[in-house]
Amino acid sequence: MPPLEGERQPHRVSPAAWLWTKCGILGTSSMTAFARGASCTVDPIGGIWRLQGDTVREYSGGTNMAFGAVPLDANVVRSWLHGSEAPIRVRGLRAARDVSLTPAEVSEVLSLGVQDARPEVQLESWVTLFWFSDLNLMIGRTGPALLDPATAMGIAKLGIQGATSMKPALRQAVVWRAWEPWTIQDPGRTIQLVETSGTNAFVQWLMEETVHRCFQNGSSEQTDLILSRLQQLAEVSPELCAAGLRGVMRGQKSVKRWTGHKGVKQLIRSLSQSSNPDVVASAEQADAFCGNPEAQAGVLRRIANGSRPIQERVQAIEFVRVTPSPQSRIILRQLLSTETSPLLLGHAALALTEGGWSSDVEALFARWSTVPAESVSELLQGMSQNDSLLPAVLTAIRAGRLKPRDFPPGTGSSLRNHPNPKLRAQVLASWPAEAGD
């Protein structure tokens, strides 16, 4: 690569060490990025130093500086976001939080970041978006501008629609951190943005979470708005409608707020006629939630029917966790005895233990080795916090089926101070302090 005007002899360092030297010191808007002990030059547009293999090539466009400093401003941040290397883009996003940028500049920087498919850039973009859009973080802060919700949500939509290689669980966590406050500030707009963002699995998840939170926070007028939007979606996007309906149902112990709504029966009928089996299943669950005994029986048949898709059966189990019944307990006990799918076993075990029946826990321990690892921690935590199940748990510890170290950290010390003296005595006899927490 031919040298440019003003280019000094490149000095060789590892890219990681160079990035730390150049960018790792950024903390406030008064700081600059510089190279200690080496001459440094800057290109005319305020661009960042460029990496070529393990060689740092620094450009000035004709101006050499003896010690070299790049003032940290909007142009530098912008140039970093236009760079191809992920670490430079990440540093640019972090630096944006310390520079006095206009709302338009913030929007430009974040729009570039959220559309980058690389997980490290996506993660930093969503963290930065939350930082710029959350009012509580702005208190006592000067410099960077607060984005208005409409602009921030528009940027978020770009990220939702874009490709990403981020792991699904991490993506859900970082997106929801930024998204959740908007469900309170402007619930109608958040639902509308999800509606127009596609129908893939992530968007369906976001619809379910958004409707669930809006419904929890909303008034009767908001309930009308949600059900009206879902009814319109039943025609244009049954998948998103079904996801939204799951959000309404999830965790609602009382159905009085919406089961009598004038549009709910019509909504259920519309979904029941869909050609999508997942949508039909959601409609049946909603009908069961409203108290229709035929629909309730249909949900239980889905759980017991081994020919149905596993995910459909899992969704039905999740439904009966919200609306348990003696009939569902019988079905789940049968699954616990005969089912071979670890996924179904894990969900069935969680649903049963929430019922608080010690005999169910004993049946679970008989098949403990088949319970998937990802369900074990949640099961143990739930059982240890349920006084009606704790004696069966302690019996399993004494019999060697469970080990104190299997439980989440802090469980032992908490139980050894149980407020119930009888249970506390059982814990002390079964779970000595030297066994660990």
N, C-alpha and C positions, 0 to 999 in steps of 0.2 A: 504494500500500500504506500504510495508516494507521500512524502511529508507535505503538510500544508504550510502556508506562510506563517511564520512565527512559532512553529512547533519545536519544542525542545526535545532533546534526546529522551526517548521513553525510559522510565525506570521500571524494573521488573519486580512485581510483588504478586502474591496470590490474590485472586479476585475477592475472596472472603475477607482477607486482611485489608485490602484496599477499600472495600465497601465500608468496613467498620471505621477505618481512618477517615474516610470522606464523609460518611453519612451517619455513623453511630453517635456522633456528638450532638445531633440536632435536638434541641429541647425547647427553646423559646425563640420568639421572632427576632431577638437581637443576635442570635448566634449565626455563625457562618460555617460553611463547609470548607475545610482547607487541608492541605497536605503538609505535615510537619517535616522539615528538613529536606524538602525537595521543591524545585521550582515548579510552578503550576501556571497554566494559561487557560483562558476562557474564550469560548467562541463568541462571535458578535451578537448572537441572539440569546446569550445567557444559557446555553445548553450545558448538559452535564458531561463529565468526563466519559470517555468511551472505553469499554473493555474489548480487547482482542486477544482471545486465549488467556494467558496469564500475564499479558502485557497491558499496562495502562497507557493509552495514548491520549494526550491532553492537547486541546486546541485553543488558540487565542484569536485567530483571525488577524494577527499582526501585532498584538500587544502582549509582550512578555511582562510578567510580574515577578519580582525577586522572591517573594515569599508566597504569593498567590492566595487570593481569597475570593469566594463567590458569594455575594450578598444573597441571603435567602429571601426571595420575593416570589410574586405570582408567576413571573416568567420562568424561574428555575423550577418551581413546582410543576408547572405545565409541561416543561421539557422532560421532566422525569416521567410524567404520566404518558408521554409519547414514546418513551424508551421501550426497547423490546425485552430487556431483562426484567424478570419478575421481582428480584430484590430491589431494583431501582424504583420500580412502580410502587412497591410497598413503602419504601422510604418517602417517596413523594406524597403518598396519602397521609403518612404520619406527619410529615412536615406541614401539610395543608392545615392541620389543626393548630399550628403555631404562627401562622402568617395572617396578616390582615387582608383577607380576600373579600371581594364583593360577592353578593349572592349569585351573580351570573358566573363568576369565576369558580365558586364552590360547585355550582351545578355542572359546569364543564368538566371539572376534575373528577367528580363522583360519577358522572355519566360514563366517562372513560373507564373508571375502575370497575364498576359493577358489571360491565359487559366483557370483562376479561375472564376467560374460562378457567384460568389457573387458580387453584384453591387458595393459595396464599394471598393472591391479589383480591380475590372475592371476599375472603375473610376480613382483610383490612378495610375494604371498601364498605362493607356493611357496618363494621364498627365505627368507621368515620361518619357514615350517614347517620347513624344513631346519635353520634356526638354532635352533629350539626343540627339535628332536628328535635332533640329533647330539650324542653324548656328548662328543666331542673339543672341540666349541666351548664346552662348559660348564666346562671345566677352568679353575680360577682365576677364575670368574665368580660374582658374587653378584647376588641380586635375582630376575630372571625365572626361573620354574620350568621344569625339564626335563619335557617331555611323555613319558609312557610310550609305548612303541611301539604298543600297541593303540589308544590314543586318537589318536595321530598318524596311524596308518593309516586310522582311521575318518574323520578329516578329509580325508585324501588321497582317499578314495573319493568323497566329496562333490564334490571338484574334478574327478575323472575322469569322473563321471557327468554333470556339468553342461555347459552349452553354453559355447563360447568362440569368440572371433574371433582368437585368437592363431595365428600361423603354425605349421603342423605341426612343422617342424624345431625351432623355439624351444620349443614346448610339450614335445616329447619331451625336450629337453635339461634344462629346469628340473624337469620331473616326475621324470626319472630320477635327478637329483642328490639329491632327497629320498628317492626310493623305494629306491635301490640298497642302502643300509646295512641296510634291513629284510630283504632277501633273505638276508642272513647271520644276522641276529639271530633271525628267525622265518620260515623259508622256507615252512612249511606255511600260515601265516596269509596271507602275501603272495599265494600262488597262490589261496587260497580267496577273498580279496578281489577279485582280478581276475575270477575265475569269476562273481562275482555283480554285476559292474559293467556288464554289457551285452555286445554282440558287435560293436560298430562297429570301424572300421579302427584307431582309436587303441587301443582295448582289446586288439585282436588283437596289435598291436605290443607293448604292455606285457606281454602273456602270453608272447610269444616271448622278450623280453628277460629277464623274470623267471625263466622256466624255464631259459633258457640260463645265467644267473648261478647259480641254485640248483644246477644240475647240475655246473657247474664247481667249486663250493665243497663239494659234498656227499659224504657217505660212501655206502657200499653201501646202507645203510638209507634214505638220502635218495633214492637212485635208485629203490628200491622204492616210496617214497612218491610220487615224481613220476609214474612210469609207472602206478601205481594211480589217481592223480587223472586222468591223461589217459584212461585206459580208461573211467572213469566219465563223463568229458566227451564221449566219443565218442557216447554216447546222447543227452545233453541239449543239447550245443552242439558239433557237429562242427567249426565254424569255429574256436572257441577251442582245441579239441583239436589241430587241424592246426597252428595257430600255435605251440602248446606243443611239438609234435613237431619243428617247424622249429628251435625253440630248443635242443632236445636235440642235434640233428644239427649245428648250425652250429659250425664251428670245431673239431670233434672229429676229431683225426687218428687216434685209436685207437678202435675200436668195441668193444673187449673189455668195457667197463664195462656195456654195456647190451644188445648184440645177442643175447646168450645168455639174457637175462632171460626168465623163464617166461611173462610176460604180453605180451612185445613182439609176438610173432607174432599173438596174438589181437587185439591192438590194431590191427595193420596190417590184418587181415582186416575188422575192424569199420569202419575208415575207408574201405577199398576198396569197400564196399557203399553208401557215401553217395551221395545224388543231387547233392551239391555238387561240381562239377568241381575246384575248388581243393583240397578235402579229398582227393579221389581222387588228385590229383597229389602231394600231400604224402605220402600212404600209399605211392605208388609210389617216391618218393624214399627214404623210410625203408626200404622193402624192398630197394632198390638199395644203400643204405648198409650193410645187413646182408649184402650179397654175393650177392643173387639176380641171376644174369646176365640173366634175362628182364626184370626190373625195370630193370636198368641200361640195357639196350637201349631200353626204353620211354622213359626219361628223354631219351636222345639223340634219339629220334624226335620227342619234343615240341619239342626245340630246332629241329630241321630242318623241322618242319611249319609252313609259312607260313600255313595256315588256322587255326591255334590262336591264341587271344588273346595279345597281346604280353606282358602281365604274366605269363602262365603260362610263356611261353618264357623270360622273364627269370629267373623263379624256378628253372627247370631249369638255366639257365646258372650261377646262383649255387651250385646244388648241385654241379655239376662243378668249380667252383673249390675245393670242399672235397675232392672225390674225383676228381682228374684222371686221365685215361687216354689211351692213344694214339688210341682211337676218338673220344673227345671232342675231342681236338686237331684231328682231321680235320674234324669237323663245324664247329668254331669257325672254322677257316681258310676253309671254304666260306662261312660267314656273312660273314666279313670281305671276301670278294670280291664277294658278290652282294646282301647285305642293304641296304635303303634306310632302315630305321628307325634314327634316331640313338640311341634308347634301347638297342636290341639291339646296335648297333655298339659303344657304349660298354662294355656289360657283356662282350661277346665279347672286346674288346681287353684289358680288365682280366684276364680269365681266361687269355688266351693269354700275356700278358707275365709272369704269375706262374709260368708253366712254364719260363721262362728260355731259350727257343729264339730265337737271334738272327735266324733266317730268318723267324720269326713277326713280329718287330719290323719287319723290312724290308718285309714285306707290309702291316703296319699303316701305315707311313709313306707307302706308295703311296696310301692313302686317308685321310691325316691330316686333310685339309680337311673330311671328313664326320664326324669324331669330335665328339660334343657337347662344348660348352665345360665343362660341369660334370664331365666325366670327364678332361679334359686334365691338370689339376694332379695328380690322383691317379696317372695314368699316368706322367707325367714323374718324379714323386717315386719311384714304384716302380722304374722302369727305371734311374734314376740310382743307386739303392741296390743294384742287382743286378749283380755283377761280370761275369756272363756276357753281360749285355745292354749294358753300358756302351760297349764298342767300337762297336756299331751306333749307339748314341745319339751318340757323338762323330763318327762318319762323317756322320750326318744334320746335325749342326751345321756341319761343314766344307762340306757340300753346300748349306747354306742352307735346308734343310727345317725345321730348328729354330733358334731363337734363344736364347742364354743367358738373356735377360730373361723367357722363357716359363716358366722353372723356378721353383720355390718359393724365396723369399729364403734366402740362405745356402748354396744347393747348390754354387755355384761355389767358394767359399772352402773348403768341406768337401772337395770332390773334388780341389782343388789340393794337399791334404795327404793324399791317399790312401796307405794303408800299402803297397800294392803298387807297387813302383818303376816297372814297365812301364806300368801303368795311369796312374800319376801323370804319367809323361812324356807319354802320349797326351793327358791332360787339359790339361797346360800348353801343348801344341802346338795344341790345338783350342779352348781356352777361356781366353784371356788375362785377366789380372786387370782390365784396363781395360774388359773387356766387361761388368763388373758381376757381382754375385753371382747 
